[in-house]
Protein backbone atom coordinates (compact mmCIF):
# COMPACT_ATOMS: atom_id res chain seq x y z
CA UNK A 1 0.00 0.00 0.00
CA UNK A 2 2.97 2.34 0.51
CA UNK A 3 3.42 2.41 -3.27
CA UNK A 4 0.23 4.49 -3.35
CA UNK A 5 1.78 7.24 -1.23
CA UNK A 6 5.19 8.48 -2.44
CA UNK A 7 5.19 11.33 0.08
CA UNK A 8 4.82 8.87 2.95
CA UNK A 9 7.62 6.76 1.48
CA UNK A 10 9.85 9.82 1.53
CA UNK A 11 9.00 10.59 5.16
CA UNK A 12 9.63 7.00 6.27
CA UNK A 13 13.01 6.86 4.52
CA UNK A 14 13.99 10.24 5.96
CA UNK A 15 13.01 9.14 9.48
CA UNK A 16 15.07 5.96 9.23
CA UNK A 17 18.06 7.82 7.76
CA UNK A 18 18.00 10.28 10.66
CA UNK A 19 17.80 7.45 13.21
CA UNK A 20 20.67 5.21 12.08
CA UNK A 21 24.34 5.48 11.18
CA UNK A 22 24.31 3.00 8.29
CA UNK A 23 23.22 3.42 4.67
CA UNK A 24 19.47 3.07 4.16
CA UNK A 25 18.06 1.43 1.04
CA UNK A 26 14.51 0.86 -0.16
CA UNK A 27 12.88 -1.87 -2.23
CA UNK A 28 9.89 -0.94 -4.34
CA UNK A 29 7.70 -2.47 -7.04
CA UNK A 30 6.65 -1.26 -10.46
CA UNK A 31 3.55 0.17 -8.80
CA UNK A 32 0.55 -0.97 -6.83
CA UNK A 33 -1.52 -2.00 -9.85
CA UNK A 34 -1.69 -1.62 -13.62
CA UNK A 35 -3.60 1.61 -13.00
CA UNK A 36 -0.90 2.91 -10.68
CA UNK A 37 2.55 2.40 -12.21
CA UNK A 38 4.58 4.94 -10.28
CA UNK A 39 7.97 3.36 -9.57
CA UNK A 40 9.84 6.41 -10.89
CA UNK A 41 7.88 8.77 -8.64
CA UNK A 42 8.37 6.56 -5.57
CA UNK A 43 12.07 6.08 -6.34
CA UNK A 44 12.59 9.84 -6.59
CA UNK A 45 10.75 10.28 -3.28
CA UNK A 46 12.98 7.70 -1.59
CA UNK A 47 16.07 9.35 -3.05
CA UNK A 48 14.88 12.72 -1.77
CA UNK A 49 14.38 11.15 1.66
CA UNK A 50 18.03 10.12 1.75
CA UNK A 51 18.04 6.54 0.49
CA UNK A 52 21.51 5.38 -0.56
CA UNK A 53 20.19 2.90 -3.15
CA UNK A 54 16.90 1.62 -4.49
CA UNK A 55 15.82 -1.87 -5.53
CA UNK A 56 13.10 -2.10 -8.16
CA UNK A 57 10.99 -5.23 -8.71
CA UNK A 58 9.45 -5.27 -12.17
CA UNK A 59 5.91 -6.24 -11.18
CA UNK A 60 3.09 -4.43 -9.42
CA UNK A 61 1.80 -5.42 -6.00
CA UNK A 62 -1.33 -6.90 -7.57
CA UNK A 63 0.69 -9.00 -10.03
CA UNK A 64 2.76 -10.65 -7.30
CA UNK A 65 4.82 -13.31 -9.17
CA UNK A 66 3.31 -13.23 -12.65
CA UNK A 67 3.38 -12.24 -15.52
CA UNK A 68 7.05 -11.84 -16.49
CA UNK A 69 8.76 -8.92 -14.77
CA UNK A 70 8.84 -5.62 -16.65
CA UNK A 71 12.53 -4.77 -16.77
CA UNK A 72 11.87 -1.54 -18.66
CA UNK A 73 10.55 0.05 -15.47
CA UNK A 74 13.93 -0.68 -13.88
CA UNK A 75 15.58 1.12 -16.80
CA UNK A 76 13.25 4.09 -16.32
CA UNK A 77 14.10 4.35 -12.63
CA UNK A 78 17.81 4.07 -13.39
CA UNK A 79 17.55 7.00 -15.79
CA UNK A 80 15.57 9.09 -13.29
CA UNK A 81 17.63 8.83 -10.09
CA UNK A 82 21.26 9.47 -9.18
CA UNK A 83 21.60 6.77 -6.52
CA UNK A 84 22.48 3.15 -7.41
CA UNK A 85 19.61 1.05 -8.74
CA UNK A 86 19.31 -2.69 -8.07
CA UNK A 87 17.20 -4.71 -10.50
CA UNK A 88 14.95 -7.52 -9.29
CA UNK A 89 12.53 -9.93 -10.92
CA UNK A 90 12.97 -13.12 -12.96
CA UNK A 91 16.71 -13.41 -12.40
CA UNK A 92 16.87 -17.21 -12.36
CA UNK A 93 20.06 -17.86 -14.31
CA UNK A 94 23.46 -16.37 -15.04
CA UNK A 95 22.33 -15.45 -18.56
CA UNK A 96 19.28 -13.63 -17.20
CA UNK A 97 21.43 -11.64 -14.78
CA UNK A 98 23.66 -10.48 -17.63
CA UNK A 99 20.60 -9.68 -19.74
CA UNK A 100 19.12 -7.53 -16.98
CA UNK A 101 22.35 -5.54 -16.71
CA UNK A 102 22.34 -4.94 -20.47
CA UNK A 103 18.67 -4.04 -20.80
CA UNK A 104 18.30 -1.81 -17.75
CA UNK A 105 21.73 -0.35 -17.03
CA UNK A 106 21.16 -1.21 -13.36
CA UNK A 107 24.11 -1.11 -10.97
CA UNK A 108 23.41 -4.44 -9.29
CA UNK A 109 21.10 -7.41 -9.66
CA UNK A 110 19.09 -8.91 -6.80
CA UNK A 111 18.28 -12.62 -6.93
CA UNK A 112 15.12 -13.76 -5.17
CA UNK A 113 13.20 -16.94 -5.97
CA UNK A 114 15.93 -17.95 -8.42
CA UNK A 115 18.05 -18.99 -5.45
CA UNK A 116 15.41 -21.26 -3.91
CA UNK A 117 16.80 -24.76 -4.09
CA UNK A 118 19.74 -23.45 -6.09
CA UNK A 119 22.03 -21.34 -3.86
CA UNK A 120 24.88 -21.95 -6.31
CA UNK A 121 23.26 -19.46 -8.68
CA UNK A 122 25.40 -16.70 -7.19
CA UNK A 123 28.64 -18.47 -8.12
CA UNK A 124 27.22 -19.12 -11.58
CA UNK A 125 26.31 -15.46 -12.07
CA UNK A 126 29.72 -14.26 -10.91
CA UNK A 127 31.55 -16.70 -13.18
CA UNK A 128 29.48 -15.67 -16.18
CA UNK A 129 29.81 -11.93 -15.58
CA UNK A 130 33.52 -12.05 -14.79
CA UNK A 131 34.75 -14.73 -17.20
CA UNK A 132 31.90 -15.49 -19.59
CA UNK A 133 31.89 -19.01 -18.14
CA UNK A 134 28.64 -20.94 -17.68
CA UNK A 135 29.06 -23.20 -14.67
CA UNK A 136 26.86 -26.31 -14.62
CA UNK A 137 24.62 -27.09 -11.67
CA UNK A 138 26.47 -29.20 -9.09
CA UNK A 139 25.89 -32.97 -9.11
CA UNK A 140 23.08 -34.35 -6.97
CA UNK A 141 25.43 -35.52 -4.21
CA UNK A 142 26.86 -32.01 -3.86
CA UNK A 143 23.38 -30.50 -3.88
CA UNK A 144 22.32 -32.72 -0.99
CA UNK A 145 25.53 -31.88 0.86
CA UNK A 146 24.76 -28.18 0.47
CA UNK A 147 21.19 -28.70 1.69
CA UNK A 148 22.36 -30.57 4.79
CA UNK A 149 24.91 -27.91 5.61
CA UNK A 150 22.35 -25.16 5.14
CA UNK A 151 19.88 -26.82 7.49
CA UNK A 152 22.62 -27.71 9.98
CA UNK A 153 23.50 -24.03 10.25
CA UNK A 154 19.82 -23.13 10.60
CA UNK A 155 19.42 -25.66 13.44
CA UNK A 156 22.29 -24.02 15.29
CA UNK A 157 20.68 -20.62 14.85
CA UNK A 158 16.95 -21.34 15.24
CA UNK A 159 16.73 -24.71 16.95
CA UNK A 160 15.84 -28.02 15.36
CA UNK A 161 12.05 -27.74 15.38
CA UNK A 162 11.82 -24.40 13.60
CA UNK A 163 14.74 -25.09 11.27
CA UNK A 164 13.30 -28.45 10.18
CA UNK A 165 9.87 -26.99 9.53
CA UNK A 166 11.51 -24.47 7.21
CA UNK A 167 13.73 -27.21 5.74
CA UNK A 168 10.69 -28.96 4.29
CA UNK A 169 10.29 -26.40 1.52
CA UNK A 170 14.04 -26.21 0.90
CA UNK A 171 14.20 -29.99 0.54
CA UNK A 172 11.25 -29.89 -1.85
CA UNK A 173 12.98 -27.26 -3.96
CA UNK A 174 16.22 -29.26 -3.90
CA UNK A 175 14.63 -32.34 -5.52
CA UNK A 176 13.05 -30.48 -8.44
CA UNK A 177 13.68 -32.22 -11.72
CA UNK A 178 14.91 -35.44 -10.15
CA UNK A 179 13.41 -38.90 -10.81
CA UNK A 180 10.47 -39.46 -8.48
CA UNK A 181 10.41 -35.77 -7.52
CA UNK A 182 6.70 -35.81 -6.66
CA UNK A 183 7.11 -38.65 -4.16
CA UNK A 184 10.27 -37.08 -2.73
CA UNK A 185 8.51 -33.74 -2.26
CA UNK A 186 5.75 -35.52 -0.34
CA UNK A 187 8.36 -37.06 1.97
CA UNK A 188 10.09 -33.70 2.36
CA UNK A 189 6.81 -32.21 3.55
CA UNK A 190 6.77 -34.58 6.54
CA UNK A 191 10.33 -34.05 7.77
CA UNK A 192 10.55 -33.16 11.46
CA UNK A 193 14.09 -34.21 12.47
CA UNK A 194 17.56 -33.75 11.06
CA UNK A 195 17.98 -37.52 10.86
CA UNK A 196 14.91 -37.73 8.61
CA UNK A 197 16.40 -35.07 6.36
CA UNK A 198 19.67 -37.00 6.15
CA UNK A 199 17.75 -40.16 5.25
CA UNK A 200 15.93 -38.30 2.48
CA UNK A 201 19.21 -36.95 1.11
CA UNK A 202 20.69 -40.46 1.11
CA UNK A 203 17.66 -41.75 -0.77
CA UNK A 204 17.96 -38.95 -3.33
CA UNK A 205 21.63 -39.79 -3.89
CA UNK A 206 20.84 -43.49 -4.27
CA UNK A 207 18.12 -42.79 -6.83
CA UNK A 208 20.44 -40.48 -8.74
CA UNK A 209 23.22 -43.07 -8.84
CA UNK A 210 20.85 -45.59 -10.45
CA UNK A 211 20.08 -43.44 -13.47
N, C-alpha and C positions, 0 to 999 in steps of 0.2 A: 504493500500500500504506500510505502514511502516514495515509490517512483511517481506517484501522483502529486507529490508536493516537493518540488525542487528547493524551495525556500527553507523548508524544514530540514531537508538533507544538508543544506549549507550550515544551518544552525547546529545540527548534531555534530557534524565534522568539526566545526569551529570549537565547540565545547570540549570535544575529546582532545583536540590539538592543544588547547590551553591547559588541559589537566594532566598531560603526560609528557615525558621527555624523550619519547621514541617517535619515529616517523609514523604517521597515520595514513592508511590507505582505505579505499572504499571499493566495494564490488557492486556493480549495478547490472541491470538487464537492459535489453533493447527498449523496453517500456513496460507499462502495465498490461496493455492490450493492443490489438491491431489499431484501435481508434486512438491510442495514446502512445505513440512511438516518440519518446522524448529523451533518449539516452544522451544526446549532445547537450541538451539543456541541463540535465541532472549532473553530467560530468563537469560542466562549467561551474555549476553551483558548488560541487564538492571541491573543485580546484580553488574557487574563491574562498571557501571555508578553510583552506590550508592543507588539503590532502596532498600527500607526497607522490601518490600514484593512484591510478584508477584501473580496476579490472572491469571489462565489459563482456557480458554473456550475450550471445547473439540471438536470444529468444525473449519474448515477452513473458511476464508472469503467468498469463493465462495459458500460454503454449507449453509451459513446463519443459518437457524433454522432446517434443516433436512440434513441427516438422524440422528439417535440417536447419542448423543455426545460420543466421544471416550475418556473414562476416563483413558485409559492406558497412553495417552500422559501426563495427569496430574501426574500420577505416575512417568513417566520418568523425568519430570521436577523436581519433589520433590527429586528424587534421585541425580539429577545433581547439584542443588544449595544448598547453606547454609541458605539462607533467608527463612522466612515462605512462604508457598505456599497455595493459596486459590483456591479451586476447583469450577468450574462453568459449568453448562450445564445439563439440564434435572433433576434438583432437584425440583420436584413438589410434594413431600410428605415427611413426617418424615422418613419413611422407606428408601426412596431413599437417603436422607441426610446421614443416618447411613451407608448405603451401599457404598456411595462415600468415606466416611472416611475409611472404611475397605479396599476397593479396591485400593485406591490411596495413603493412608498414609498422605493425605493433612492435613494442620494445621487448616484450617477453610473451611467452605462451603459458597459460595455466592448463594443466591436465586435470580433469575431474573423473568422470566415470570410466574414461579410457584406462585408468590405472587399476580398476577393480578386477581382481583376479590376475592382473598382469603388471605387478610393480616394476618389472624390468623395462617397461616402456620408457622410463627416464633415461636409462643407459642407451637404449636404442635411438632415442631422439638426439642425445648428445653426440653419439657416434655418427649419425647421419648429417647433422649440422656441421660438425667439426671436420669430418673426414669423407663425407659422402658415402659412408659404409652402412649397409643395411644389415644389422645383426639379426640372426634368426631368434625365434623364441627359444628359451632353454628347454632341454629335454624334460620329459615328465618327472623323472627322478629328482632333478634339480628344482622343478616347480614345487614338488611336495616338500622338499627340504626347506625352501623359502617359506612356504605356508606354515610349517611347523615352527620355524624360528620366529616368524611374525607373531604367532599365537603365544609362543613361549614368552616373548617379551611382553605381550599384553597381559598374560597371567601375572607376571611379576608386578605390573603396574596397576591392574584393576582387580586382581583376584580371579580365581579359576571360574567361578560361576558366571560372572559378568563377561569375562573374556571368551568363554566357550559359547555363550549365547550369541555373541557377536561373530564368533568363528564360523557359525553355521553358514552364514551367507558368503563368507570368504571362501569356505570350502566348496560351496556350490559354484561360485564363480571359477574356482581353480580347476574344476573338472569339465568345464565347457569344451565341447568338441571332442571329448574322449569317448571311446567305445563304452556303451552302457551308461552314458552321462545322466539320463533320466533317473535310473535306479540309484546311481551314486548321489545325485542331488537329494533324493528322498532320504537316503541314509544320513547325509550331511545335516539335514534338517532336524535330526533327532540326537545329534551329538550333545553330550552334557559333561563329558570328562576329557581330559587331555589324552588319556589312554585310548579312548574311543576314536579320537581324531588321528592318533598315530596308527591305529588299526585300519582306518579308512585310507590313509596315505599308503600304507603297505599294500592294501588291496588294489589301489589305483596303479601302483608301480608293477604289481604282478600282472594285471590286465594289460598294461602297456607293453610289457616284455613278451607277451604272447602274440602280439600282432604280427 
